[in-house]
Amino acid sequence: MQRARQYPVVTITGPRQSGKSTLCKMVFPAYQYVNLEDISLRNFAQDDPKGFLEQFNNGVILDEIQRVPNLTSQIQVLVDQNSKKKSQFILTGSHNFSLVHSINQSLAGRTGLLTLLPFTINEAQNFKSKNSVDAFLYNGFYPRIYDQKIPATTLLSDYVATYVERDVRQLEQIQNLSLFQKFLGLCAGRIGQVLNLSGLANEVGVSSTTLKQWLSVLEASYLVYLLKPYHANIGKRLVKTPKLYFYDVGLACYLLGIHDVKQLMHHPLRGALFENLVVMEYIKKNYNHDQHLQFYFYRDHKGVEIDLVLVEANRCHLIEIKSSQTISSHFFDGMQKAASSFSKKTFQKTVVYAGKEVQKRNIGRVLPFDSIG
């Protein structure tokens, strides 16, 4: 792992059950593994951080480091005492905001930061899973669904229960958990839509301020991703509110009450769920290949829209997402209309669809959904 050769500390963030612990054990088999969910170990680390860390002389994996955020201060001391030694500490965490805050306070410049999301389509296919679009939408991509053959509804039901009962209580003092669960379900129903906070707050029955706090909880625990609108140097009236997606499309299906893959065939949100899947495939690719791209969508006041805009330096890649299994030349219309509006050079136009054929056209290219990674 490149970061381990560059830094004394490597920090891996990502949602629960995305495979962080398994990855660390595979890459660093000789390192001692410590799970800070263990209350006795956590108490030791909190009460005597110096003594706790000094017992690990040959590298340690500290899982769920956000459980003991002040431990990073002592890690800083030990790292500075032995500054030439690389990859002394491997840290993992599933609460992005609290973890990043403690790292910025103590480990800035001393740690390499990585993000691990659930499986990509290509990784899921390694387990000889059913490769249909609807199967991927229904199952999602949490690794245990594939490597341990746990039914998606079973795993996701336990996932939501654990998340709501434990993580939410720690991240935010939420008094009414039933309202928060309602909020989760309503978010799933708004996949791919521009976020209307006031409307959503009215439906849930809480204030917009409370809803913003709850939304930050979902972001912090890698449940939802807010895709920002593109508006750099464009002299037009554009949408300036983000779109909402879930990091795992299977979790969104579960929250929508979809408990059988057959329900997806005629579901009114199937197109939005497919869009969610494709957007997250590009984001996973960005993290996995260390690409440092910026992600946006485009929509102007006339309704011209581009589902995904990837920005790299001074170039833009425009992407239209269609759940159809057949291709129409009209799929490129929005990208054609909007391309001239971008201040950065548009170097590629792509339609991603639910079919299998790769096409190269003068106007752009066509890619199957499972060929992104």
N, C-alpha and C positions, 0 to 999 in steps of 0.2 A: 504494500500500500504506500503510495507516494507520500502522503501526508506524514506517515510514521517515520519516514526518512528525513523529513524536513523539520519536524517540531517535537518538543519533549512531551507534548500532550496532544492527543487527537480526540475530538468531541464529535460524536455521531448523534444527531437528533432525528426524530421521525415519530410517526404514530405508534401507539402500542401495537404489539404483535406484527410489526412490519419486518421482523427478522434481525434486529440490531444485535441482540445477544448472540444469536447463532452465528452471525457474520464475524463478530469479534472473536468468538471461541475458535472459529475455523482459521482466521488469519493469524491469531496469536495463541496457538495451542499451549505454549509454555507459560503463558501468563496466568497468574492466580485470578480466579473469578470471584467477585464479591457482589452479591445482590443486596442493594440497600433497601429493598422492600422488607428484608428480614429485620424485625424490630429490634432484636438484640444487637445486631451489627450496626443498625442505625443509631441506637442509643450510644454505643461505644464511639462511633464517629462523631456524634454531636458533643459528647461529654469530654472526649480527649482526642481531638483531631490529630495532634502531633503523634501520640502513641499509636493511634489507629493506622496511620499511613506509614510509620517507620517499620512496621512488620513486613512490608512488601519491598524486598530489595531487588527483585529481578523482573519488575513489570507487573502491573495489575490492571484488570478490567473492573471499573466501578460502574455497575449497572444502576440506572435510575438516579443519577447524581443529584437531580433536583430535590430529592428527598432530604438531602443535607447540603443546602446551598453554601453554607459558610465553610464547607470543606475545601472549596476552591482557593480560599485564602491561604490555607496551609499547604496546598499543592503548589501554589506560587512560591512559597518560601523554599520548599524542597527542590523545586525545579531550578530556582536561581542559585541554589547552593551547588548544583551539579549541572550547569548550563550546557555542557557539551554532550550530555547523554540524551539521545533521541528516544522518542516513544516510551517514556517512563510510565505514563498514565494514559489509559484508554477510557474515556468517559462516554456514557450513553444517557440519553434523556428523552422523555416524551412530552415535556411541557416546554414549548419553544420560548415563550416570553420570559418566564422565571429563570430558565437555564441561561439564555443569552444575557440576561441582566447580570447574573452572578459571574459569568465569564468575562463580560466587559469590565466588571469591577476589578477582577483579580487576574485573569489570564489573557488579557489583550496582548497580542503579539507572541504569545507562548503556545497557542493551540491552533491546530488546523481544524476547520469546521466542515463537516460533511452532513448530508441529509439522506436518509434511507427511507424511501416510500415503499408501499407494498409491491408485489411482483408486477413486472411489465407483462404484456401479452406473450412475448417470446419466452420469458421465464416460466410462465404458467404452462405454455405448450410443452415444456420439457417433461412435464408430469403426465403426458399423454392424455390430457383432459379433452373433453368435448370442445371443439374449436368453433362452434357456431357463435354468431354475434350475440344472440339472446342468452346463451349459456354464460358468456363472459359478463354480460350485463347483470345477470341474476346472481352469479357467484361472487363477482368482484375479484379482488386479488390478494386478500390476506393469505400469507403462505400456508397456514395450517389447514386451510380448506383443500389445498392441493397435496401437500406432503403427508398429512395425517388423515386425509379423506373425511374430514368432518363436514357434515352437511352445512351448507351456507346459512340456512335459517337458524340452525342450532348455534353455530359459532357467533353469528351476528346478534342473536338475542342475548347471549351471555355478554357479548362485547358492550352492547348498549347498557345493560343492567350494571355491569362493573363500572363503566364510564360515568354513568349518572350518579351512582351511589358513592363512588369514591373520588374520582378525579375532579368532578364538578365541585364537590364540597370543598376540595382543597384549593382550587383556583379562584373560586368566587363564593361569597356567602349568599347562596341562593336559597331562599326560604321555601318557595313553593316549587318543589321538584316536578309536580304534575304539570304545571304550566311550562316548565322548561322542556319537558318531554313533548308537550304539544308544539312548542317552538321548534324543536328538532324536526318533527314531522312536517310542519309547514315549510321549513327551509328546504326539505327534500322535494316538496311540491313546486318549488321555485327555481329548480336547476336550470341554468342557462338564461335566466331572466335578469333584467336590470333590477337591482335591489331597491325596493320601496320600503324604507324603514318605518315610516308613519303608518302605511297600510298594514304592514306586518304586525306592528305594535298593537294596532286596533284589533286585529284578529286574535292575537294572543291574549290581549287584555292587560298589557303592561305599558309603561311609558316608553317613549323613544330612547330616553337615557338608559333605562334598564336594558332595553333590547340591544343597544350598542355594547353594553358590558357583556351581555350573554354572547353576542357575536364574537367578541374578542376572546371569550373562553373557547368557542368552537375553533377559532383560528389557532389559538395557543396550543391546543391539543391535537392539531392536525386532523380535524374533522372536516372543516370547510375551507375552501380556497376562494378568495375574492380576486377576480380578474379585472384589472383596471382598464379604463377606456383610453384609447390612444388619442391625444390631442396636441401633440408637440408641433408648434409653429404652423398650424393649419388655420387659415383665416375663415373658418366656418363655425356655425353653431353646432356643437357636437354634444352627445351624451357625456356627462361627467360623473356618472354613478357607476360603481362596479357591478359586474355580474357575479352570481353565486354558483359555485360548483362544490361537489364533495370530492375529497381526496380519493375515496373508494366508492365506485359506482354501485357495487353490491350492497353497501351499507345504505345508500340512498334508496335502492329498491326495497330493502327490508323496511325502512321507515315509511315507505309509501304503501306498505301492506301487501307487497308482491311476494308471495310465498310459494310460487310455482313458476318455472320458466315459461310455461305455456301462457301465463297471464300477460307476458310481455308482447306477444304477437300483435294484439290489437290495443295495447295500452296507449292512452292519449299522450303520455310523456315519453314514449319510446324514443322519439327523435331527440328529445332533450337529453335523455340518458345516454344515447349514443354519442352525442356531442360531448358530454361530460367525460366519457371514456377516452375519446380522442384527445381532448385538451390535456387530460392527465397523462396520457402516453407521452406527449411532447414534454411535459414538465418532468416526468421521470427520466426521460432521455437526457434532458438538460442537466439534471443532478448526476445521473450515472456516468455521463461522459464529460462532466466538468466543463460545460459549454459557456456558462455565464451569459445566457440570453435573457432578454427582457420580454415579458409576455403581456399582450394587450388584446382588446377587441376594438373594432371601429364601428361607429354608427353615427350618421349625421341626422339633421332635423328633417331630411326628406325621406328617411327610412332606409337609405343605402347602408348596408351592413357587411362587415367581414368578421367571421367567427373568431379568427385568431390571427394576431399579428406578432411575428417573432422579430425582434430588433437585435441586430448584431452590429456594433460599431455604427457605421453610417449606412447600413443596408437594412431593408425590410423584406421579410418573407410573408406573403399573404396566403392564408389558408381558409378554405371553405369546407364545411363538414356536412355531409349528407348521409342519412341512414338508408338511402335507396341502394339497391344492388345493381341498378343500371345507371348509365351516365347520360347526362344531357348537356349540350353545349351551353345551355342557359345557366348552368352551375357557375360559370365563370363571369356572369354579368356583373355581379356586385363588385368583384375585384377589378374588373375593367373600368367601371364607373369611378371607383375610388382611387385607383392607382396614381392618377395625376395629382391627387391632393397631398401626397406624402412628400415631406421635405427631404426625406432620406431616399436613397435609390432603392426601387423595388427590384430585387434580383431574382425572385421566383414567385410563381403563382401555382398553388397546389389545391386540388380537390381531393379530400379523403372521403372514401365511401365504403359501404358495407359489402362490396363485391370483391372479386379476386383478381381482376385484370389490371396490370400496370400499363398505362398509356402515356406516351410523350406527344403532346400536340404543340403546334406553333404558339398557341395562346398560353399554354402552361402544361403541367403534368397531372396525371391522375394516379392516386395510390390507394391500395387496399388498406383497411384499418389496421391489419395485423403486420404491416411492413414498416411501421414508423421507427421502431427501435433498431 
